[in-house]
Amino acid sequence: MNCFYCKGDMVPGYTTHVAELENCIVIIKHVPCLKCAQCGEVVYTGTTLQKVEQILEKCKAAMTEVAIVEYQPAA
Ligand SMILES: [Zn+2]
């Protein structure tokens, strides 16, 4: 797989996903991803994206202003 932007090599790694929701900011640590070796662009696979969405939904319901959570594949 190659980078959408610079056609560089995408290598598996981990990133920190930061999302701004209506009422809070969610920081998800250690999200598995593919990262471009050249420009640092990050891509998630389909299941990871779904899981991130699930985590965001939970955080939305929790009504905290800033949430820092660990990515849990099994959650
Ligand atoms: Zn790139």
N, CA, C, O and the ligand as a Tripos MOL2 file, in Angstrom:
@<TRIPOS>MOLECULE
protein
  301   299    76     0     0
PROTEIN
NO_CHARGES

@<TRIPOS>ATOM
      1 N           0.8390   -1.2000    0.0000 N.3       1 MET1
      2 CA          0.0000    0.0000    0.0000 C.3       1 MET1
      3 C           0.8770    1.2530    0.0000 C.2       1 MET1
      4 O           1.8860    1.3250    0.7010 O.2       1 MET1
      5 N           0.4640    2.2450   -0.8080 N.am      2 ASN2
      6 CA          1.2460    3.4790   -0.8990 C.3       2 ASN2
      7 C           0.4320    4.6880   -0.4540 C.2       2 ASN2
      8 O          -0.7990    4.6950   -0.4920 O.2       2 ASN2
      9 N           1.1660    5.7020   -0.0330 N.am      3 CYS3
     10 CA          0.5370    6.9110    0.4770 C.3       3 CYS3
     11 C          -0.3130    7.5990   -0.5900 C.2       3 CYS3
     12 O           0.0950    7.7190   -1.7460 O.2       3 CYS3
     13 N          -1.4870    8.0420   -0.1890 N.am      4 PHE4
     14 CA         -2.4280    8.7420   -1.0570 C.3       4 PHE4
     15 C          -1.8360   10.0680   -1.5520 C.2       4 PHE4
     16 O          -2.1280   10.5210   -2.6590 O.2       4 PHE4
     17 N          -1.0020   10.6740   -0.7080 N.am      5 TYR5
     18 CA         -0.4870   12.0150   -1.0240 C.3       5 TYR5
     19 C           0.8440   11.9890   -1.7670 C.2       5 TYR5
     20 O           1.0000   12.6360   -2.8030 O.2       5 TYR5
     21 N           1.8130   11.2290   -1.2230 N.am      6 CYS6
     22 CA          3.1560   11.3200   -1.7920 C.3       6 CYS6
     23 C           3.6410   10.0030   -2.3870 C.2       6 CYS6
     24 O           4.7770    9.9130   -2.8510 O.2       6 CYS6
     25 N           2.7900    8.9880   -2.3750 N.am      7 LYS7
     26 CA          3.1150    7.6630   -2.9090 C.3       7 LYS7
     27 C           4.2570    6.9680   -2.1560 C.2       7 LYS7
     28 O           4.8710    6.0330   -2.6700 O.2       7 LYS7
     29 N           4.5270    7.4270   -0.9570 N.am      8 GLY8
     30 CA          5.5570    6.7960   -0.1350 C.3       8 GLY8
     31 C           5.0540    5.4850    0.4350 C.2       8 GLY8
     32 O           3.8740    5.1620    0.3000 O.2       8 GLY8
     33 N           5.9270    4.7330    1.0650 N.am      9 ASP9
     34 CA          5.5500    3.4550    1.6680 C.3       9 ASP9
     35 C           4.7540    3.6610    2.9450 C.2       9 ASP9
     36 O           5.1120    4.4860    3.7850 O.2       9 ASP9
     37 N           3.6570    2.8970    3.0860 N.am     10 MET10
     38 CA          2.8750    2.9400    4.3130 C.3      10 MET10
     39 C           3.3470    1.8030    5.2130 C.2      10 MET10
     40 O           3.3200    0.6410    4.8100 O.2      10 MET10
     41 N           3.7720    2.1270    6.4110 N.am     11 VAL11
     42 CA          4.2570    1.1050    7.3230 C.3      11 VAL11
     43 C           3.3530    1.0230    8.5500 C.2      11 VAL11
     44 O           2.8600    2.0480    9.0210 O.2      11 VAL11
     45 N           3.1250   -0.2060    9.0820 N.am     12 PRO12
     46 CA          2.2580   -0.3550   10.2560 C.3      12 PRO12
     47 C           2.8780    0.3170   11.4740 C.2      12 PRO12
     48 O           4.0900    0.2720   11.6800 O.2      12 PRO12
     49 N           2.0250    0.9370   12.2690 N.am     13 GLY13
     50 CA          2.5200    1.5920   13.4780 C.3      13 GLY13
     51 C           1.3540    1.9870   14.3590 C.2      13 GLY13
     52 O           0.2400    1.4860   14.2040 O.2      13 GLY13
     53 N           1.6220    2.8880   15.2810 N.am     14 TYR14
     54 CA          0.5810    3.3680   16.1850 C.3      14 TYR14
     55 C           0.5470    4.8770   16.1650 C.2      14 TYR14
     56 O           1.5710    5.5370   15.9870 O.2      14 TYR14
     57 N          -0.6440    5.4140   16.3500 N.am     15 THR15
     58 CA         -0.7670    6.8600   16.3940 C.3      15 THR15
     59 C          -1.7090    7.2670   17.5130 C.2      15 THR15
     60 O          -2.4090    6.4310   18.0860 O.2      15 THR15
     61 N          -1.7210    8.5490   17.8160 N.am     16 THR16
     62 CA         -2.6600    9.0870   18.7890 C.3      16 THR16
     63 C          -3.7540    9.8160   18.0240 C.2      16 THR16
     64 O          -3.4860   10.7790   17.3060 O.2      16 THR16
     65 N          -4.9790    9.3540   18.1820 N.am     17 HIS17
     66 CA         -6.1070    9.9420   17.4640 C.3      17 HIS17
     67 C          -6.7680   11.0110   18.3250 C.2      17 HIS17
     68 O          -7.2020   10.7390   19.4450 O.2      17 HIS17
     69 N          -6.8400   12.2140   17.7990 N.am     18 VAL18
     70 CA         -7.4790   13.3060   18.5270 C.3      18 VAL18
     71 C          -8.7340   13.7220   17.7690 C.2      18 VAL18
     72 O          -8.6790   14.0320   16.5790 O.2      18 VAL18
     73 N          -9.8620   13.7250   18.4690 N.am     19 ALA19
     74 CA        -11.1270   14.0900   17.8380 C.3      19 ALA19
     75 C         -11.8200   15.1790   18.6410 C.2      19 ALA19
     76 O         -11.9210   15.0910   19.8640 O.2      19 ALA19
     77 N         -12.2910   16.1950   17.9520 N.am     20 GLU20
     78 CA        -13.0570   17.2520   18.6110 C.3      20 GLU20
     79 C         -14.5280   17.0060   18.3580 C.2      20 GLU20
     80 O         -14.9970   17.0820   17.2220 O.2      20 GLU20
     81 N         -15.2470   16.7150   19.4150 N.am     21 LEU21
     82 CA        -16.6860   16.5130   19.2990 C.3      21 LEU21
     83 C         -17.3820   17.8020   19.7060 C.2      21 LEU21
     84 O         -16.7310   18.7800   20.0730 O.2      21 LEU21
     85 N         -18.7190   17.7990   19.6400 N.am     22 GLU22
     86 CA        -19.4750   19.0090   19.9810 C.3      22 GLU22
     87 C         -19.1570   19.5020   21.3820 C.2      22 GLU22
     88 O         -18.9790   20.6990   21.6090 O.2      22 GLU22
     89 N         -19.0880   18.5630   22.3210 N.am     23 ASN23
     90 CA        -18.9580   18.9770   23.7140 C.3      23 ASN23
     91 C         -17.6560   18.5470   24.3710 C.2      23 ASN23
     92 O         -17.4460   18.8400   25.5480 O.2      23 ASN23
     93 N         -16.7840   17.8700   23.6570 N.am     24 CYS24
     94 CA        -15.5440   17.4460   24.2900 C.3      24 CYS24
     95 C         -14.4480   17.0990   23.2830 C.2      24 CYS24
     96 O         -14.6910   16.9780   22.0820 O.2      24 CYS24
     97 N         -13.2690   16.9470   23.8010 N.am     25 ILE25
     98 CA        -12.1290   16.5310   22.9990 C.3      25 ILE25
     99 C         -11.7280   15.1410   23.4700 C.2      25 ILE25
    100 O         -11.5590   14.9060   24.6660 O.2      25 ILE25
    101 N         -11.5790   14.2320   22.5290 N.am     26 VAL26
    102 CA        -11.2230   12.8580   22.8690 C.3      26 VAL26
    103 C          -9.8510   12.5410   22.2920 C.2      26 VAL26
    104 O          -9.5810   12.7690   21.1130 O.2      26 VAL26
    105 N          -8.9970   12.0120   23.1520 N.am     27 ILE27
    106 CA         -7.6620   11.6010   22.7240 C.3      27 ILE27
    107 C          -7.5690   10.0870   22.9030 C.2      27 ILE27
    108 O          -7.6660    9.5820   24.0220 O.2      27 ILE27
    109 N          -7.3850    9.3760   21.8130 N.am     28 ILE28
    110 CA         -7.2810    7.9120   21.8800 C.3      28 ILE28
    111 C          -5.8270    7.5370   21.5980 C.2      28 ILE28
    112 O          -5.2780    7.8470   20.5410 O.2      28 ILE28
    113 N          -5.2270    6.8660   22.5700 N.am     29 LYS29
    114 CA         -3.8140    6.5220   22.4600 C.3      29 LYS29
    115 C          -3.6100    5.1380   21.8460 C.2      29 LYS29
    116 O          -4.4470    4.2470   21.9920 O.2      29 LYS29
    117 N          -2.5000    4.9810   21.1680 N.am     30 HIS30
    118 CA         -2.0750    3.7040   20.6020 C.3      30 HIS30
    119 C          -3.0840    3.0940   19.6280 C.2      30 HIS30
    120 O          -3.4130    1.9110   19.7110 O.2      30 HIS30
    121 N          -3.5570    3.9170   18.7180 N.am     31 VAL31
    122 CA         -4.4540    3.4000   17.6790 C.3      31 VAL31
    123 C          -3.6070    2.7900   16.5620 C.2      31 VAL31
    124 O          -2.7460    3.4620   15.9930 O.2      31 VAL31
    125 N          -3.8550    1.5090   16.2480 N.am     32 PRO32
    126 CA         -3.0740    0.8900   15.1700 C.3      32 PRO32
    127 C          -3.3960    1.5490   13.8290 C.2      32 PRO32
    128 O          -4.5550    1.8450   13.5380 O.2      32 PRO32
    129 N          -2.3800    1.7720   13.0290 N.am     33 CYS33
    130 CA         -2.5890    2.4740   11.7620 C.3      33 CYS33
    131 C          -1.4930    2.1110   10.7770 C.2      33 CYS33
    132 O          -0.5470    1.3910   11.0950 O.2      33 CYS33
    133 N          -1.6530    2.6360    9.5680 N.am     34 LEU34
    134 CA         -0.5670    2.6030    8.6000 C.3      34 LEU34
    135 C          -0.0740    4.0350    8.4720 C.2      34 LEU34
    136 O          -0.8660    4.9610    8.2930 O.2      34 LEU34
    137 N           1.2260    4.2080    8.5630 N.am     35 LYS35
    138 CA          1.7800    5.5570    8.5480 C.3      35 LYS35
    139 C           2.7700    5.6910    7.3930 C.2      35 LYS35
    140 O           3.5870    4.8020    7.1540 O.2      35 LYS35
    141 N           2.6860    6.8020    6.6890 N.am     36 CYS36
    142 CA          3.5840    7.0330    5.5630 C.3      36 CYS36
    143 C           4.9990    7.3000    6.0660 C.2      36 CYS36
    144 O           5.2220    8.1460    6.9320 O.2      36 CYS36
    145 N           5.9470    6.5570    5.5030 N.am     37 ALA37
    146 CA          7.3330    6.7210    5.9280 C.3      37 ALA37
    147 C           7.8970    8.0660    5.4820 C.2      37 ALA37
    148 O           8.8740    8.5500    6.0530 O.2      37 ALA37
    149 N           7.2920    8.6640    4.4770 N.am     38 GLN38
    150 CA          7.8180    9.9240    3.9500 C.3      38 GLN38
    151 C           7.1830   11.1610    4.5750 C.2      38 GLN38
    152 O           7.8830   12.0390    5.0800 O.2      38 GLN38
    153 N           5.8370   11.2250    4.5380 N.am     39 CYS39
    154 CA          5.1850   12.4720    4.9740 C.3      39 CYS39
    155 C           4.4360   12.3220    6.2930 C.2      39 CYS39
    156 O           3.9610   13.3130    6.8480 O.2      39 CYS39
    157 N           4.3240   11.0860    6.8040 N.am     40 GLY40
    158 CA          3.6860   10.9070    8.1050 C.3      40 GLY40
    159 C           2.1720   10.8190    8.0540 C.2      40 GLY40
    160 O           1.5210   10.7670    9.0970 O.2      40 GLY40
    161 N           1.6000   10.8000    6.8540 N.am     41 GLU41
    162 CA          0.1520   10.6570    6.7140 C.3      41 GLU41
    163 C          -0.2980    9.3320    7.3430 C.2      41 GLU41
    164 O           0.3570    8.3040    7.1740 O.2      41 GLU41
    165 N          -1.4290    9.3680    8.0730 N.am     42 VAL42
    166 CA         -1.9030    8.1870    8.7920 C.3      42 VAL42
    167 C          -3.2070    7.6820    8.1830 C.2      42 VAL42
    168 O          -4.1100    8.4620    7.8830 O.2      42 VAL42
    169 N          -3.2910    6.3640    8.0060 N.am     43 VAL43
    170 CA         -4.5020    5.7440    7.4710 C.3      43 VAL43
    171 C          -4.9400    4.6310    8.4200 C.2      43 VAL43
    172 O          -4.1120    3.8560    8.9000 O.2      43 VAL43
    173 N          -6.2450    4.5540    8.6870 N.am     44 TYR44
    174 CA         -6.7770    3.4680    9.5020 C.3      44 TYR44
    175 C          -7.4350    2.4310    8.6050 C.2      44 TYR44
    176 O          -7.9580    2.7590    7.5400 O.2      44 TYR44
    177 N          -7.4060    1.1810    9.0410 N.am     45 THR45
    178 CA         -8.1540    0.1580    8.3190 C.3      45 THR45
    179 C          -9.6180    0.2490    8.7460 C.2      45 THR45
    180 O          -9.9400    0.9030    9.7390 O.2      45 THR45
    181 N         -10.5080   -0.4120    7.9900 N.am     46 GLY46
    182 CA        -11.9350   -0.3230    8.2420 C.3      46 GLY46
    183 C         -12.3550   -0.6530    9.6590 C.2      46 GLY46
    184 O         -13.1530    0.0690   10.2570 O.2      46 GLY46
    185 N         -11.8200   -1.7430   10.2030 N.am     47 THR47
    186 CA        -12.2460   -2.1620   11.5440 C.3      47 THR47
    187 C         -11.7460   -1.1980   12.6180 C.2      47 THR47
    188 O         -12.4270   -0.9550   13.6140 O.2      47 THR47
    189 N         -10.5550   -0.6570   12.4030 N.am     48 THR48
    190 CA        -10.0080    0.3020   13.3660 C.3      48 THR48
    191 C         -10.8620    1.5580   13.3980 C.2      48 THR48
    192 O         -11.1440    2.1090   14.4630 O.2      48 THR48
    193 N         -11.2690    2.0020   12.2130 N.am     49 LEU49
    194 CA        -12.1080    3.1910   12.1060 C.3      49 LEU49
    195 C         -13.4330    2.9860   12.8390 C.2      49 LEU49
    196 O         -13.9130    3.8750   13.5420 O.2      49 LEU49
    197 N         -14.0170    1.7870   12.6580 N.am     50 GLN50
    198 CA        -15.2680    1.4610   13.3390 C.3      50 GLN50
    199 C         -15.0980    1.5130   14.8520 C.2      50 GLN50
    200 O         -15.9400    2.0510   15.5710 O.2      50 GLN50
    201 N         -13.9800    0.9380   15.3220 N.am     51 LYS51
    202 CA        -13.7060    0.8840   16.7510 C.3      51 LYS51
    203 C         -13.5060    2.2940   17.3090 C.2      51 LYS51
    204 O         -13.9820    2.6120   18.3990 O.2      51 LYS51
    205 N         -12.8050    3.1240   16.5580 N.am     52 VAL52
    206 CA        -12.5970    4.5120   16.9700 C.3      52 VAL52
    207 C         -13.9450    5.2230   17.0990 C.2      52 VAL52
    208 O         -14.1730    5.9630   18.0570 O.2      52 VAL52
    209 N         -14.8330    4.9960   16.1320 N.am     53 GLU53
    210 CA        -16.1660    5.5980   16.1760 C.3      53 GLU53
    211 C         -16.9260    5.1640   17.4270 C.2      53 GLU53
    212 O         -17.6010    5.9650   18.0740 O.2      53 GLU53
    213 N         -16.7990    3.8630   17.7530 N.am     54 GLN54
    214 CA        -17.4670    3.3230   18.9490 C.3      54 GLN54
    215 C         -16.9540    4.0010   20.2090 C.2      54 GLN54
    216 O         -17.7230    4.3710   21.0970 O.2      54 GLN54
    217 N         -15.6200    4.1550   20.2670 N.am     55 ILE55
    218 CA        -15.0130    4.7830   21.4450 C.3      55 ILE55
    219 C         -15.4930    6.2360   21.5600 C.2      55 ILE55
    220 O         -15.7820    6.7170   22.6560 O.2      55 ILE55
    221 N         -15.5730    6.9240   20.4190 N.am     56 LEU56
    222 CA        -16.0320    8.3160   20.4150 C.3      56 LEU56
    223 C         -17.4740    8.4220   20.9000 C.2      56 LEU56
    224 O         -17.8220    9.3440   21.6380 O.2      56 LEU56
    225 N         -18.3110    7.4720   20.4800 N.am     57 GLU57
    226 CA        -19.7030    7.4660   20.9150 C.3      57 GLU57
    227 C         -19.8060    7.3440   22.4260 C.2      57 GLU57
    228 O         -20.5950    8.0340   23.0700 O.2      57 GLU57
    229 N         -18.9840    6.4410   22.9840 N.am     58 LYS58
    230 CA        -18.9750    6.2370   24.4410 C.3      58 LYS58
    231 C         -18.5610    7.5140   25.1500 C.2      58 LYS58
    232 O         -19.1580    7.8950   26.1570 O.2      58 LYS58
    233 N         -17.5330    8.1770   24.6230 N.am     59 CYS59
    234 CA        -17.0190    9.3940   25.2450 C.3      59 CYS59
    235 C         -18.0460   10.5170   25.1640 C.2      59 CYS59
    236 O         -18.1570   11.3310   26.0810 O.2      59 CYS59
    237 N         -18.7960   10.5600   24.0640 N.am     60 LYS60
    238 CA        -19.8410   11.5650   23.8870 C.3      60 LYS60
    239 C         -20.8710   11.4290   24.9980 C.2      60 LYS60
    240 O         -21.3460   12.4190   25.5560 O.2      60 LYS60
    241 N         -21.2070   10.1720   25.3060 N.am     61 ALA61
    242 CA        -22.2030    9.8930   26.3330 C.3      61 ALA61
    243 C         -21.6780   10.1850   27.7320 C.2      61 ALA61
    244 O         -22.4560   10.4460   28.6490 O.2      61 ALA61
    245 N         -20.3570   10.1420   27.8970 N.am     62 ALA62
    246 CA        -19.7750   10.3250   29.2230 C.3      62 ALA62
    247 C         -19.7660   11.7750   29.6760 C.2      62 ALA62
    248 O         -19.5980   12.0520   30.8640 O.2      62 ALA62
    249 N         -19.9460   12.7110   28.7360 N.am     63 MET63
    250 CA        -20.0410   14.1360   29.0680 C.3      63 MET63
    251 C         -18.8300   14.7010   29.7990 C.2      63 MET63
    252 O         -18.9680   15.5600   30.6700 O.2      63 MET63
    253 N         -17.6630   14.2240   29.4470 N.am     64 THR64
    254 CA        -16.4560   14.8300   30.0060 C.3      64 THR64
    255 C         -15.8900   15.8050   28.9800 C.2      64 THR64
    256 O         -16.0720   15.6190   27.7760 O.2      64 THR64
    257 N         -15.2120   16.8320   29.4480 N.am     65 GLU65
    258 CA        -14.6970   17.8280   28.5170 C.3      65 GLU65
    259 C         -13.5090   17.3150   27.7190 C.2      65 GLU65
    260 O         -13.3950   17.5420   26.5140 O.2      65 GLU65
    261 N         -12.6310   16.6180   28.4250 N.am     66 VAL66
    262 CA        -11.4830   16.0230   27.7590 C.3      66 VAL66
    263 C         -11.3740   14.5690   28.1970 C.2      66 VAL66
    264 O         -11.3070   14.2770   29.3910 O.2      66 VAL66
    265 N         -11.3570   13.6730   27.2400 N.am     67 ALA67
    266 CA        -11.2410   12.2530   27.5540 C.3      67 ALA67
    267 C          -9.9750   11.6950   26.9180 C.2      67 ALA67
    268 O          -9.7340   11.8680   25.7240 O.2      67 ALA67
    269 N          -9.1840   11.0330   27.7240 N.am     68 ILE68
    270 CA         -7.9920   10.3680   27.1990 C.3      68 ILE68
    271 C          -8.1730    8.8800   27.4310 C.2      68 ILE68
    272 O          -8.2060    8.4240   28.5740 O.2      68 ILE68
    273 N          -8.2900    8.1230   26.3510 N.am     69 VAL69
    274 CA         -8.5410    6.6940   26.4750 C.3      69 VAL69
    275 C          -7.5080    5.8990   25.6920 C.2      69 VAL69
    276 O          -6.8860    6.3900   24.7500 O.2      69 VAL69
    277 N          -7.3550    4.6740   26.1120 N.am     70 GLU70
    278 CA         -6.4610    3.7420   25.4430 C.3      70 GLU70
    279 C          -7.2780    2.9730   24.4050 C.2      70 GLU70
    280 O          -8.3910    2.5310   24.6900 O.2      70 GLU70
    281 N          -6.7300    2.8180   23.2140 N.am     71 TYR71
    282 CA         -7.4360    2.0260   22.1990 C.3      71 TYR71
    283 C          -7.4450    0.5650   22.6140 C.2      71 TYR71
    284 O          -6.3990   -0.0190   22.8970 O.2      71 TYR71
    285 N          -8.6550   -0.0290   22.6490 N.am     72 GLN72
    286 CA         -8.7790   -1.4280   23.0370 C.3      72 GLN72
    287 C          -9.5120   -2.1850   21.9430 C.2      72 GLN72
    288 O         -10.7170   -2.0060   21.7620 O.2      72 GLN72
    289 N          -8.7950   -3.0260   21.2160 N.am     73 PRO73
    290 CA         -9.3970   -3.7490   20.0950 C.3      73 PRO73
    291 C         -10.5770   -4.6140   20.5090 C.2      73 PRO73
    292 O         -11.5070   -4.8040   19.7260 O.2      73 PRO73
    293 N         -10.5540   -5.1370   21.7220 N.am     74 ALA74
    294 CA        -11.5860   -6.0750   22.1560 C.3      74 ALA74
    295 C         -12.7850   -5.3830   22.8060 C.2      74 ALA74
    296 O         -13.8090   -6.0230   23.0450 O.2      74 ALA74
    297 N         -12.6720   -4.1060   23.0900 N.am     75 ALA75
    298 CA        -13.7290   -3.3990   23.8350 C.3      75 ALA75
    299 C         -15.0340   -3.2990   23.0570 C.2      75 ALA75
    300 O         -16.0080   -2.7340   23.5550 O.2      75 ALA75
    301 ZN          3.1070   10.2430    2.2350 Zn       76 ZN76
@<TRIPOS>BOND
     1     1     2 1
     2     2     3 1
     3     3     4 2
     4     3     5 am
     5     5     6 1
     6     6     7 1
     7     7     8 2
     8     7     9 am
     9     9    10 1
    10    10    11 1
    11    11    12 2
    12    11    13 am
    13    13    14 1
    14    14    15 1
    15    15    16 2
    16    15    17 am
    17    17    18 1
    18    18    19 1
    19    19    20 2
    20    19    21 am
    21    21    22 1
    22    22    23 1
    23    23    24 2
    24    23    25 am
    25    25    26 1
    26    26    27 1
    27    27    28 2
    28    27    29 am
    29    29    30 1
    30    30    31 1
    31    31    32 2
    32    31    33 am
    33    33    34 1
    34    34    35 1
    35    35    36 2
    36    35    37 am
    37    37    38 1
    38    38    39 1
    39    39    40 2
    40    39    41 am
    41    41    42 1
    42    42    43 1
    43    43    44 2
    44    43    45 am
    45    45    46 1
    46    46    47 1
    47    47    48 2
    48    47    49 am
    49    49    50 1
    50    50    51 1
    51    51    52 2
    52    51    53 am
    53    53    54 1
    54    54    55 1
    55    55    56 2
    56    55    57 am
    57    57    58 1
    58    58    59 1
    59    59    60 2
    60    59    61 am
    61    61    62 1
    62    62    63 1
    63    63    64 2
    64    63    65 am
    65    65    66 1
    66    66    67 1
    67    67    68 2
    68    67    69 am
    69    69    70 1
    70    70    71 1
    71    71    72 2
    72    71    73 am
    73    73    74 1
    74    74    75 1
    75    75    76 2
    76    75    77 am
    77    77    78 1
    78    78    79 1
    79    79    80 2
    80    79    81 am
    81    81    82 1
    82    82    83 1
    83    83    84 2
    84    83    85 am
    85    85    86 1
    86    86    87 1
    87    87    88 2
    88    87    89 am
    89    89    90 1
    90    90    91 1
    91    91    92 2
    92    91    93 am
    93    93    94 1
    94    94    95 1
    95    95    96 2
    96    95    97 am
    97    97    98 1
    98    98    99 1
    99    99   100 2
   100    99   101 am
   101   101   102 1
   102   102   103 1
   103   103   104 2
   104   103   105 am
   105   105   106 1
   106   106   107 1
   107   107   108 2
   108   107   109 am
   109   109   110 1
   110   110   111 1
   111   111   112 2
   112   111   113 am
   113   113   114 1
   114   114   115 1
   115   115   116 2
   116   115   117 am
   117   117   118 1
   118   118   119 1
   119   119   120 2
   120   119   121 am
   121   121   122 1
   122   122   123 1
   123   123   124 2
   124   123   125 am
   125   125   126 1
   126   126   127 1
   127   127   128 2
   128   127   129 am
   129   129   130 1
   130   130   131 1
   131   131   132 2
   132   131   133 am
   133   133   134 1
   134   134   135 1
   135   135   136 2
   136   135   137 am
   137   137   138 1
   138   138   139 1
   139   139   140 2
   140   139   141 am
   141   141   142 1
   142   142   143 1
   143   143   144 2
   144   143   145 am
   145   145   146 1
   146   146   147 1
   147   147   148 2
   148   147   149 am
   149   149   150 1
   150   150   151 1
   151   151   152 2
   152   151   153 am
   153   153   154 1
   154   154   155 1
   155   155   156 2
   156   155   157 am
   157   157   158 1
   158   158   159 1
   159   159   160 2
   160   159   161 am
   161   161   162 1
   162   162   163 1
   163   163   164 2
   164   163   165 am
   165   165   166 1
   166   166   167 1
   167   167   168 2
   168   167   169 am
   169   169   170 1
   170   170   171 1
   171   171   172 2
   172   171   173 am
   173   173   174 1
   174   174   175 1
   175   175   176 2
   176   175   177 am
   177   177   178 1
   178   178   179 1
   179   179   180 2
   180   179   181 am
   181   181   182 1
   182   182   183 1
   183   183   184 2
   184   183   185 am
   185   185   186 1
   186   186   187 1
   187   187   188 2
   188   187   189 am
   189   189   190 1
   190   190   191 1
   191   191   192 2
   192   191   193 am
   193   193   194 1
   194   194   195 1
   195   195   196 2
   196   195   197 am
   197   197   198 1
   198   198   199 1
   199   199   200 2
   200   199   201 am
   201   201   202 1
   202   202   203 1
   203   203   204 2
   204   203   205 am
   205   205   206 1
   206   206   207 1
   207   207   208 2
   208   207   209 am
   209   209   210 1
   210   210   211 1
   211   211   212 2
   212   211   213 am
   213   213   214 1
   214   214   215 1
   215   215   216 2
   216   215   217 am
   217   217   218 1
   218   218   219 1
   219   219   220 2
   220   219   221 am
   221   221   222 1
   222   222   223 1
   223   223   224 2
   224   223   225 am
   225   225   226 1
   226   226   227 1
   227   227   228 2
   228   227   229 am
   229   229   230 1
   230   230   231 1
   231   231   232 2
   232   231   233 am
   233   233   234 1
   234   234   235 1
   235   235   236 2
   236   235   237 am
   237   237   238 1
   238   238   239 1
   239   239   240 2
   240   239   241 am
   241   241   242 1
   242   242   243 1
   243   243   244 2
   244   243   245 am
   245   245   246 1
   246   246   247 1
   247   247   248 2
   248   247   249 am
   249   249   250 1
   250   250   251 1
   251   251   252 2
   252   251   253 am
   253   253   254 1
   254   254   255 1
   255   255   256 2
   256   255   257 am
   257   257   258 1
   258   258   259 1
   259   259   260 2
   260   259   261 am
   261   261   262 1
   262   262   263 1
   263   263   264 2
   264   263   265 am
   265   265   266 1
   266   266   267 1
   267   267   268 2
   268   267   269 am
   269   269   270 1
   270   270   271 1
   271   271   272 2
   272   271   273 am
   273   273   274 1
   274   274   275 1
   275   275   276 2
   276   275   277 am
   277   277   278 1
   278   278   279 1
   279   279   280 2
   280   279   281 am
   281   281   282 1
   282   282   283 1
   283   283   284 2
   284   283   285 am
   285   285   286 1
   286   286   287 1
   287   287   288 2
   288   287   289 am
   289   289   290 1
   290   290   291 1
   291   291   292 2
   292   291   293 am
   293   293   294 1
   294   294   295 1
   295   295   296 2
   296   295   297 am
   297   297   298 1
   298   298   299 1
   299   299   300 2
@<TRIPOS>SUBSTRUCTURE
     1 MET1         2 RESIDUE 1 A MET
     2 ASN2         6 RESIDUE 1 A ASN
     3 CYS3        10 RESIDUE 1 A CYS
     4 PHE4        14 RESIDUE 1 A PHE
     5 TYR5        18 RESIDUE 1 A TYR
     6 CYS6        22 RESIDUE 1 A CYS
     7 LYS7        26 RESIDUE 1 A LYS
     8 GLY8        30 RESIDUE 1 A GLY
     9 ASP9        34 RESIDUE 1 A ASP
    10 MET10       38 RESIDUE 1 A MET
    11 VAL11       42 RESIDUE 1 A VAL
    12 PRO12       46 RESIDUE 1 A PRO
    13 GLY13       50 RESIDUE 1 A GLY
    14 TYR14       54 RESIDUE 1 A TYR
    15 THR15       58 RESIDUE 1 A THR
    16 THR16       62 RESIDUE 1 A THR
    17 HIS17       66 RESIDUE 1 A HIS
    18 VAL18       70 RESIDUE 1 A VAL
    19 ALA19       74 RESIDUE 1 A ALA
    20 GLU20       78 RESIDUE 1 A GLU
    21 LEU21       82 RESIDUE 1 A LEU
    22 GLU22       86 RESIDUE 1 A GLU
    23 ASN23       90 RESIDUE 1 A ASN
    24 CYS24       94 RESIDUE 1 A CYS
    25 ILE25       98 RESIDUE 1 A ILE
    26 VAL26      102 RESIDUE 1 A VAL
    27 ILE27      106 RESIDUE 1 A ILE
    28 ILE28      110 RESIDUE 1 A ILE
    29 LYS29      114 RESIDUE 1 A LYS
    30 HIS30      118 RESIDUE 1 A HIS
    31 VAL31      122 RESIDUE 1 A VAL
    32 PRO32      126 RESIDUE 1 A PRO
    33 CYS33      130 RESIDUE 1 A CYS
    34 LEU34      134 RESIDUE 1 A LEU
    35 LYS35      138 RESIDUE 1 A LYS
    36 CYS36      142 RESIDUE 1 A CYS
    37 ALA37      146 RESIDUE 1 A ALA
    38 GLN38      150 RESIDUE 1 A GLN
    39 CYS39      154 RESIDUE 1 A CYS
    40 GLY40      158 RESIDUE 1 A GLY
    41 GLU41      162 RESIDUE 1 A GLU
    42 VAL42      166 RESIDUE 1 A VAL
    43 VAL43      170 RESIDUE 1 A VAL
    44 TYR44      174 RESIDUE 1 A TYR
    45 THR45      178 RESIDUE 1 A THR
    46 GLY46      182 RESIDUE 1 A GLY
    47 THR47      186 RESIDUE 1 A THR
    48 THR48      190 RESIDUE 1 A THR
    49 LEU49      194 RESIDUE 1 A LEU
    50 GLN50      198 RESIDUE 1 A GLN
    51 LYS51      202 RESIDUE 1 A LYS
    52 VAL52      206 RESIDUE 1 A VAL
    53 GLU53      210 RESIDUE 1 A GLU
    54 GLN54      214 RESIDUE 1 A GLN
    55 ILE55      218 RESIDUE 1 A ILE
    56 LEU56      222 RESIDUE 1 A LEU
    57 GLU57      226 RESIDUE 1 A GLU
    58 LYS58      230 RESIDUE 1 A LYS
    59 CYS59      234 RESIDUE 1 A CYS
    60 LYS60      238 RESIDUE 1 A LYS
    61 ALA61      242 RESIDUE 1 A ALA
    62 ALA62      246 RESIDUE 1 A ALA
    63 MET63      250 RESIDUE 1 A MET
    64 THR64      254 RESIDUE 1 A THR
    65 GLU65      258 RESIDUE 1 A GLU
    66 VAL66      262 RESIDUE 1 A VAL
    67 ALA67      266 RESIDUE 1 A ALA
    68 ILE68      270 RESIDUE 1 A ILE
    69 VAL69      274 RESIDUE 1 A VAL
    70 GLU70      278 RESIDUE 1 A GLU
    71 TYR71      282 RESIDUE 1 A TYR
    72 GLN72      286 RESIDUE 1 A GLN
    73 PRO73      290 RESIDUE 1 A PRO
    74 ALA74      294 RESIDUE 1 A ALA
    75 ALA75      298 RESIDUE 1 A ALA
    76 ZN76       301 GROUP 0 **** ****
